[in-house]
């Protein structure tokens, strides 16, 4: 009991301060795997669908009628073109087959416009009137 009084009233030896719990370094957060966004071409290829797209169009500023289209396609699209008869020779380069198809599409657009113009020439009539001082009225 004597020791109890000493502890209560200060006669006891000082108690060592409790050591604080060790500071834990925060766990590094797991990097969320960035969702890989797939291109339209990759999605079409996964689904087994044909894919073709115009990637870019280049025009010659000095000759607006001259230019180039860059196309992108998948194997399914190419296989469909080959089945449709756009491959003329075995082992023909892919870009030749796709170019042949693209030329056909362009021809069809031109022919459709030509046929519409022939059917109704009023649609395509352009009237120009010189207003002077380098100005022209177009209607």
VOFIFI-889157 format. One record per residue (C-alpha): residue number from 1; residue in three letters; x, y, z. Coordinates in nm, 4 decimals. Each point is the difference from the previous one (the first is absolute). Example, Ala and Ser with C-alpha at 12.3 -4.5 7.8 and 13.67 -1.06 7.14 Angstrom:
2
<node><vofi>1</vofi><drenfi>ala</drenfi><c1>1.2300</c1><c2>-0.4500</c2><c3>0.7800</c3></node>
<node><vofi>2</vofi><drenfi>ser</drenfi><c1>0.1370</c1><c2>0.3440</c2><c3>-0.0660</c3></node>
REM end
This chain:
139
<node><vofi>1</vofi><drenfi>unk</drenfi><c1>0.0000</c1><c2>0.0000</c2><c3>0.0000</c3></node>
<node><vofi>2</vofi><drenfi>unk</drenfi><c1>0.2889</c1><c2>0.2242</c2><c3>0.0692</c3></node>
<node><vofi>3</vofi><drenfi>unk</drenfi><c1>0.1070</c1><c2>-0.0230</c2><c3>-0.3587</c3></node>
<node><vofi>4</vofi><drenfi>unk</drenfi><c1>-0.3494</c1><c2>0.0865</c2><c3>-0.1126</c3></node>
<node><vofi>5</vofi><drenfi>unk</drenfi><c1>0.0138</c1><c2>0.3248</c2><c3>0.2024</c3></node>
<node><vofi>6</vofi><drenfi>unk</drenfi><c1>0.3391</c1><c2>0.0811</c2><c3>-0.1445</c3></node>
<node><vofi>7</vofi><drenfi>unk</drenfi><c1>-0.1306</c1><c2>-0.0428</c2><c3>-0.3504</c3></node>
<node><vofi>8</vofi><drenfi>unk</drenfi><c1>-0.3109</c1><c2>0.2071</c2><c3>0.0670</c3></node>
<node><vofi>9</vofi><drenfi>unk</drenfi><c1>0.1687</c1><c2>0.2857</c2><c3>0.1817</c3></node>
<node><vofi>10</vofi><drenfi>unk</drenfi><c1>0.3143</c1><c2>0.0262</c2><c3>-0.2032</c3></node>
<node><vofi>11</vofi><drenfi>unk</drenfi><c1>0.2416</c1><c2>-0.2050</c2><c3>0.1914</c3></node>
<node><vofi>12</vofi><drenfi>unk</drenfi><c1>0.0251</c1><c2>-0.2534</c2><c3>-0.2732</c3></node>
<node><vofi>13</vofi><drenfi>unk</drenfi><c1>0.2511</c1><c2>0.0067</c2><c3>-0.2775</c3></node>
<node><vofi>14</vofi><drenfi>unk</drenfi><c1>-0.1181</c1><c2>0.1801</c2><c3>-0.3092</c3></node>
<node><vofi>15</vofi><drenfi>unk</drenfi><c1>-0.1525</c1><c2>-0.2251</c2><c3>-0.2470</c3></node>
<node><vofi>16</vofi><drenfi>unk</drenfi><c1>0.1576</c1><c2>-0.0048</c2><c3>-0.3382</c3></node>
<node><vofi>17</vofi><drenfi>unk</drenfi><c1>-0.2135</c1><c2>0.1744</c2><c3>-0.2586</c3></node>
<node><vofi>18</vofi><drenfi>unk</drenfi><c1>-0.1721</c1><c2>-0.2485</c2><c3>-0.2163</c3></node>
<node><vofi>19</vofi><drenfi>unk</drenfi><c1>0.1572</c1><c2>-0.0167</c2><c3>-0.3377</c3></node>
<node><vofi>20</vofi><drenfi>unk</drenfi><c1>-0.2342</c1><c2>0.1133</c2><c3>-0.2720</c3></node>
<node><vofi>21</vofi><drenfi>unk</drenfi><c1>-0.0985</c1><c2>-0.2653</c2><c3>-0.2450</c3></node>
<node><vofi>22</vofi><drenfi>unk</drenfi><c1>0.2286</c1><c2>-0.0041</c2><c3>-0.2994</c3></node>
<node><vofi>23</vofi><drenfi>unk</drenfi><c1>-0.1120</c1><c2>0.2320</c2><c3>-0.2733</c3></node>
<node><vofi>24</vofi><drenfi>unk</drenfi><c1>-0.1059</c1><c2>-0.2060</c2><c3>-0.2928</c3></node>
<node><vofi>25</vofi><drenfi>unk</drenfi><c1>0.0723</c1><c2>0.1332</c2><c3>-0.3390</c3></node>
<node><vofi>26</vofi><drenfi>unk</drenfi><c1>-0.3213</c1><c2>0.0342</c2><c3>-0.1952</c3></node>
<node><vofi>27</vofi><drenfi>unk</drenfi><c1>-0.0420</c1><c2>-0.2827</c2><c3>-0.2401</c3></node>
<node><vofi>28</vofi><drenfi>unk</drenfi><c1>0.0498</c1><c2>0.1133</c2><c3>-0.3525</c3></node>
<node><vofi>29</vofi><drenfi>unk</drenfi><c1>-0.3269</c1><c2>0.0046</c2><c3>-0.1824</c3></node>
<node><vofi>30</vofi><drenfi>unk</drenfi><c1>-0.0313</c1><c2>-0.2516</c2><c3>-0.2681</c3></node>
<node><vofi>31</vofi><drenfi>unk</drenfi><c1>0.0069</c1><c2>0.1628</c2><c3>-0.3335</c3></node>
<node><vofi>32</vofi><drenfi>unk</drenfi><c1>-0.3246</c1><c2>-0.0733</c2><c3>-0.1680</c3></node>
<node><vofi>33</vofi><drenfi>unk</drenfi><c1>0.0627</c1><c2>-0.1654</c2><c3>-0.3247</c3></node>
<node><vofi>34</vofi><drenfi>unk</drenfi><c1>-0.0778</c1><c2>0.2612</c2><c3>-0.2576</c3></node>
<node><vofi>35</vofi><drenfi>unk</drenfi><c1>-0.2897</c1><c2>-0.1089</c2><c3>-0.2057</c3></node>
<node><vofi>36</vofi><drenfi>unk</drenfi><c1>0.1370</c1><c2>-0.0739</c2><c3>-0.3351</c3></node>
<node><vofi>37</vofi><drenfi>unk</drenfi><c1>-0.2233</c1><c2>0.1726</c2><c3>-0.2460</c3></node>
<node><vofi>38</vofi><drenfi>unk</drenfi><c1>-0.0185</c1><c2>-0.1978</c2><c3>-0.3158</c3></node>
<node><vofi>39</vofi><drenfi>unk</drenfi><c1>-0.0265</c1><c2>0.1568</c2><c3>-0.3388</c3></node>
<node><vofi>40</vofi><drenfi>unk</drenfi><c1>-0.3001</c1><c2>-0.0547</c2><c3>-0.2230</c3></node>
<node><vofi>41</vofi><drenfi>unk</drenfi><c1>0.2195</c1><c2>-0.2207</c2><c3>-0.2176</c3></node>
<node><vofi>42</vofi><drenfi>unk</drenfi><c1>0.1007</c1><c2>-0.2204</c2><c3>0.2954</c3></node>
<node><vofi>43</vofi><drenfi>unk</drenfi><c1>-0.3603</c1><c2>-0.0320</c2><c3>0.1161</c3></node>
<node><vofi>44</vofi><drenfi>unk</drenfi><c1>-0.1211</c1><c2>-0.0934</c2><c3>-0.3498</c3></node>
<node><vofi>45</vofi><drenfi>unk</drenfi><c1>0.2818</c1><c2>-0.2525</c2><c3>-0.0360</c3></node>
<node><vofi>46</vofi><drenfi>unk</drenfi><c1>-0.0871</c1><c2>-0.1604</c2><c3>0.3358</c3></node>
<node><vofi>47</vofi><drenfi>unk</drenfi><c1>-0.3633</c1><c2>-0.0315</c2><c3>-0.1111</c3></node>
<node><vofi>48</vofi><drenfi>unk</drenfi><c1>0.1052</c1><c2>-0.1455</c2><c3>-0.3350</c3></node>
<node><vofi>49</vofi><drenfi>unk</drenfi><c1>-0.1470</c1><c2>0.2950</c2><c3>-0.1921</c3></node>
<node><vofi>50</vofi><drenfi>unk</drenfi><c1>0.1521</c1><c2>0.1742</c2><c3>-0.3018</c3></node>
<node><vofi>51</vofi><drenfi>unk</drenfi><c1>0.1515</c1><c2>0.3420</c2><c3>0.0655</c3></node>
<node><vofi>52</vofi><drenfi>unk</drenfi><c1>0.1147</c1><c2>0.2787</c2><c3>-0.2299</c3></node>
<node><vofi>53</vofi><drenfi>unk</drenfi><c1>0.0572</c1><c2>0.3659</c2><c3>0.0817</c3></node>
<node><vofi>54</vofi><drenfi>unk</drenfi><c1>0.1362</c1><c2>0.3149</c2><c3>-0.1632</c3></node>
<node><vofi>55</vofi><drenfi>unk</drenfi><c1>0.2963</c1><c2>0.0964</c2><c3>0.2192</c3></node>
<node><vofi>56</vofi><drenfi>unk</drenfi><c1>0.0951</c1><c2>0.3208</c2><c3>-0.1784</c3></node>
<node><vofi>57</vofi><drenfi>unk</drenfi><c1>-0.0572</c1><c2>0.2038</c2><c3>-0.3121</c3></node>
<node><vofi>58</vofi><drenfi>unk</drenfi><c1>0.2815</c1><c2>0.2001</c2><c3>-0.1561</c3></node>
<node><vofi>59</vofi><drenfi>unk</drenfi><c1>-0.0702</c1><c2>0.2716</c2><c3>-0.2544</c3></node>
<node><vofi>60</vofi><drenfi>unk</drenfi><c1>0.2498</c1><c2>0.1872</c2><c3>-0.2144</c3></node>
<node><vofi>61</vofi><drenfi>unk</drenfi><c1>-0.0557</c1><c2>0.3708</c2><c3>0.0729</c3></node>
<node><vofi>62</vofi><drenfi>unk</drenfi><c1>0.1198</c1><c2>0.0906</c2><c3>-0.3498</c3></node>
<node><vofi>63</vofi><drenfi>unk</drenfi><c1>-0.2269</c1><c2>-0.2544</c2><c3>-0.1705</c3></node>
<node><vofi>64</vofi><drenfi>unk</drenfi><c1>-0.3140</c1><c2>-0.0597</c2><c3>0.2048</c3></node>
<node><vofi>65</vofi><drenfi>unk</drenfi><c1>-0.1001</c1><c2>-0.2857</c2><c3>-0.2302</c3></node>
<node><vofi>66</vofi><drenfi>unk</drenfi><c1>0.3105</c1><c2>-0.1999</c2><c3>0.0951</c3></node>
<node><vofi>67</vofi><drenfi>unk</drenfi><c1>0.0214</c1><c2>-0.1796</c2><c3>0.3296</c3></node>
<node><vofi>68</vofi><drenfi>unk</drenfi><c1>0.0240</c1><c2>-0.3270</c2><c3>0.1825</c3></node>
<node><vofi>69</vofi><drenfi>unk</drenfi><c1>-0.2016</c1><c2>-0.2021</c2><c3>0.2498</c3></node>
<node><vofi>70</vofi><drenfi>unk</drenfi><c1>0.1608</c1><c2>-0.2176</c2><c3>0.2650</c3></node>
<node><vofi>71</vofi><drenfi>unk</drenfi><c1>-0.2141</c1><c2>-0.3011</c2><c3>0.0878</c3></node>
<node><vofi>72</vofi><drenfi>unk</drenfi><c1>0.0238</c1><c2>-0.2509</c2><c3>0.2835</c3></node>
<node><vofi>73</vofi><drenfi>unk</drenfi><c1>-0.1635</c1><c2>-0.3428</c2><c3>-0.0104</c3></node>
<node><vofi>74</vofi><drenfi>unk</drenfi><c1>-0.0002</c1><c2>-0.3356</c2><c3>0.1734</c3></node>
<node><vofi>75</vofi><drenfi>unk</drenfi><c1>0.0489</c1><c2>-0.3512</c2><c3>-0.1379</c3></node>
<node><vofi>76</vofi><drenfi>unk</drenfi><c1>-0.3735</c1><c2>-0.0759</c2><c3>-0.0005</c3></node>
<node><vofi>77</vofi><drenfi>unk</drenfi><c1>-0.0645</c1><c2>0.2972</c2><c3>-0.2309</c3></node>
<node><vofi>78</vofi><drenfi>unk</drenfi><c1>0.2782</c1><c2>-0.1160</c2><c3>-0.2323</c3></node>
<node><vofi>79</vofi><drenfi>unk</drenfi><c1>-0.1381</c1><c2>-0.3558</c2><c3>-0.0028</c3></node>
<node><vofi>80</vofi><drenfi>unk</drenfi><c1>-0.3428</c1><c2>0.1382</c2><c3>-0.0992</c3></node>
<node><vofi>81</vofi><drenfi>unk</drenfi><c1>0.1577</c1><c2>0.1956</c2><c3>-0.2882</c3></node>
<node><vofi>82</vofi><drenfi>unk</drenfi><c1>0.1829</c1><c2>-0.3082</c2><c3>-0.1226</c3></node>
<node><vofi>83</vofi><drenfi>unk</drenfi><c1>-0.3225</c1><c2>-0.2037</c2><c3>0.0167</c3></node>
<node><vofi>84</vofi><drenfi>unk</drenfi><c1>-0.1794</c1><c2>0.2785</c2><c3>-0.1915</c3></node>
<node><vofi>85</vofi><drenfi>unk</drenfi><c1>0.2531</c1><c2>-0.0242</c2><c3>-0.2845</c3></node>
<node><vofi>86</vofi><drenfi>unk</drenfi><c1>0.2246</c1><c2>0.3036</c2><c3>0.0618</c3></node>
<node><vofi>87</vofi><drenfi>unk</drenfi><c1>0.3120</c1><c2>-0.2170</c2><c3>-0.0072</c3></node>
<node><vofi>88</vofi><drenfi>unk</drenfi><c1>0.1015</c1><c2>-0.0528</c2><c3>-0.3634</c3></node>
<node><vofi>89</vofi><drenfi>unk</drenfi><c1>0.3248</c1><c2>-0.1923</c2><c3>0.0522</c3></node>
<node><vofi>90</vofi><drenfi>unk</drenfi><c1>0.1234</c1><c2>-0.2353</c2><c3>0.2721</c3></node>
<node><vofi>91</vofi><drenfi>unk</drenfi><c1>0.2320</c1><c2>0.1583</c2><c3>0.2571</c3></node>
<node><vofi>92</vofi><drenfi>unk</drenfi><c1>-0.1137</c1><c2>0.3490</c2><c3>-0.0967</c3></node>
<node><vofi>93</vofi><drenfi>unk</drenfi><c1>0.0956</c1><c2>0.2655</c2><c3>0.2577</c3></node>
<node><vofi>94</vofi><drenfi>unk</drenfi><c1>-0.2720</c1><c2>0.0936</c2><c3>0.2487</c3></node>
<node><vofi>95</vofi><drenfi>unk</drenfi><c1>0.0166</c1><c2>0.3699</c2><c3>-0.0826</c3></node>
<node><vofi>96</vofi><drenfi>unk</drenfi><c1>-0.0591</c1><c2>-0.0753</c2><c3>-0.3697</c3></node>
<node><vofi>97</vofi><drenfi>unk</drenfi><c1>-0.3184</c1><c2>-0.1943</c2><c3>0.0803</c3></node>
<node><vofi>98</vofi><drenfi>unk</drenfi><c1>-0.1294</c1><c2>0.2699</c2><c3>0.2364</c3></node>
<node><vofi>99</vofi><drenfi>unk</drenfi><c1>0.0914</c1><c2>0.2746</c2><c3>-0.2504</c3></node>
<node><vofi>100</vofi><drenfi>unk</drenfi><c1>-0.1949</c1><c2>-0.1811</c2><c3>-0.2718</c3></node>
<node><vofi>101</vofi><drenfi>unk</drenfi><c1>-0.3039</c1><c2>-0.0124</c2><c3>0.2298</c3></node>
<node><vofi>102</vofi><drenfi>unk</drenfi><c1>0.0370</c1><c2>0.3689</c2><c3>0.0925</c3></node>
<node><vofi>103</vofi><drenfi>unk</drenfi><c1>0.0199</c1><c2>0.1004</c2><c3>-0.3670</c3></node>
<node><vofi>104</vofi><drenfi>unk</drenfi><c1>-0.3229</c1><c2>-0.1923</c2><c3>-0.0623</c3></node>
<node><vofi>105</vofi><drenfi>unk</drenfi><c1>-0.1711</c1><c2>0.1831</c2><c3>0.2862</c3></node>
<node><vofi>106</vofi><drenfi>unk</drenfi><c1>0.1190</c1><c2>0.3371</c2><c3>-0.1357</c3></node>
<node><vofi>107</vofi><drenfi>unk</drenfi><c1>-0.1170</c1><c2>-0.0901</c2><c3>-0.3526</c3></node>
<node><vofi>108</vofi><drenfi>unk</drenfi><c1>-0.3429</c1><c2>-0.0942</c2><c3>0.1338</c3></node>
<node><vofi>109</vofi><drenfi>unk</drenfi><c1>-0.0295</c1><c2>0.3369</c2><c3>0.1774</c3></node>
<node><vofi>110</vofi><drenfi>unk</drenfi><c1>0.0961</c1><c2>0.1863</c2><c3>-0.3175</c3></node>
<node><vofi>111</vofi><drenfi>unk</drenfi><c1>-0.2452</c1><c2>-0.2022</c2><c3>-0.2087</c3></node>
<node><vofi>112</vofi><drenfi>unk</drenfi><c1>-0.2819</c1><c2>0.0624</c2><c3>0.2471</c3></node>
<node><vofi>113</vofi><drenfi>unk</drenfi><c1>0.0640</c1><c2>0.3753</c2><c3>-0.0089</c3></node>
<node><vofi>114</vofi><drenfi>unk</drenfi><c1>0.0207</c1><c2>-0.0058</c2><c3>-0.3794</c3></node>
<node><vofi>115</vofi><drenfi>unk</drenfi><c1>-0.3282</c1><c2>-0.1891</c2><c3>-0.0290</c3></node>
<node><vofi>116</vofi><drenfi>unk</drenfi><c1>-0.1715</c1><c2>0.2455</c2><c3>0.2344</c3></node>
<node><vofi>117</vofi><drenfi>unk</drenfi><c1>0.1324</c1><c2>0.2932</c2><c3>-0.2015</c3></node>
<node><vofi>118</vofi><drenfi>unk</drenfi><c1>-0.1228</c1><c2>-0.1543</c2><c3>-0.3244</c3></node>
<node><vofi>119</vofi><drenfi>unk</drenfi><c1>-0.3410</c1><c2>-0.0702</c2><c3>0.1492</c3></node>
<node><vofi>120</vofi><drenfi>unk</drenfi><c1>-0.0429</c1><c2>0.3564</c2><c3>0.1326</c3></node>
<node><vofi>121</vofi><drenfi>unk</drenfi><c1>0.2446</c1><c2>0.2513</c2><c3>-0.1525</c3></node>
<node><vofi>122</vofi><drenfi>unk</drenfi><c1>-0.1585</c1><c2>0.2883</c2><c3>0.1928</c3></node>
<node><vofi>123</vofi><drenfi>unk</drenfi><c1>0.1507</c1><c2>-0.1265</c2><c3>0.3237</c3></node>
<node><vofi>124</vofi><drenfi>unk</drenfi><c1>0.3567</c1><c2>0.0620</c2><c3>-0.1163</c3></node>
<node><vofi>125</vofi><drenfi>unk</drenfi><c1>-0.0454</c1><c2>0.3293</c2><c3>-0.1847</c3></node>
<node><vofi>126</vofi><drenfi>unk</drenfi><c1>0.2259</c1><c2>0.2728</c2><c3>0.1379</c3></node>
<node><vofi>127</vofi><drenfi>unk</drenfi><c1>-0.0594</c1><c2>0.3604</c2><c3>-0.1001</c3></node>
<node><vofi>128</vofi><drenfi>unk</drenfi><c1>0.2848</c1><c2>0.2491</c2><c3>0.0226</c3></node>
<node><vofi>129</vofi><drenfi>unk</drenfi><c1>-0.0348</c1><c2>0.3732</c2><c3>-0.0258</c3></node>
<node><vofi>130</vofi><drenfi>unk</drenfi><c1>0.2998</c1><c2>0.2336</c2><c3>-0.0090</c3></node>
<node><vofi>131</vofi><drenfi>unk</drenfi><c1>-0.0639</c1><c2>0.2818</c2><c3>0.2462</c3></node>
<node><vofi>132</vofi><drenfi>unk</drenfi><c1>0.3197</c1><c2>0.1862</c2><c3>-0.0874</c3></node>
<node><vofi>133</vofi><drenfi>unk</drenfi><c1>0.2964</c1><c2>0.0907</c2><c3>0.2175</c3></node>
<node><vofi>134</vofi><drenfi>unk</drenfi><c1>0.1033</c1><c2>-0.3684</c2><c3>0.0129</c3></node>
<node><vofi>135</vofi><drenfi>unk</drenfi><c1>-0.3300</c1><c2>-0.1126</c2><c3>0.1505</c3></node>
<node><vofi>136</vofi><drenfi>unk</drenfi><c1>-0.2269</c1><c2>-0.2753</c2><c3>-0.1349</c3></node>
<node><vofi>137</vofi><drenfi>unk</drenfi><c1>-0.3503</c1><c2>-0.1022</c2><c3>0.0991</c3></node>
<node><vofi>138</vofi><drenfi>unk</drenfi><c1>-0.0641</c1><c2>-0.3737</c2><c3>-0.0146</c3></node>
<node><vofi>139</vofi><drenfi>unk</drenfi><c1>-0.3480</c1><c2>-0.1426</c2><c3>0.0229</c3></node>
REM end
